[in-house]
Amino acid sequence: MSRLTGYTLGDAVRQAEKDGFEIEKITVTAPPKMQSQEYDDTFRVLRVTVSENKLSILVCKPL
């Protein structure tokens, strides 16, 4: 599922569900002074990890 890297979160989730994957976890990465676990569909996918049929997605806020 590395092909989802660079997608917006909204597009990545739609594509993953279309391909039959379940989203297990979404994690946000940010600079230390900007720590927040809130995200929306405009965040960008940095990494996708697959475990069985479940995806863990690492995202960051776009500039």
Secondary structure, DSSP 8 states (H G I E B T S, - for coil): -GGGTTSBHHHHHHHHHHTT-EEEEEEE---GGG------TTSEEEEEEEETTEEEEEEE---
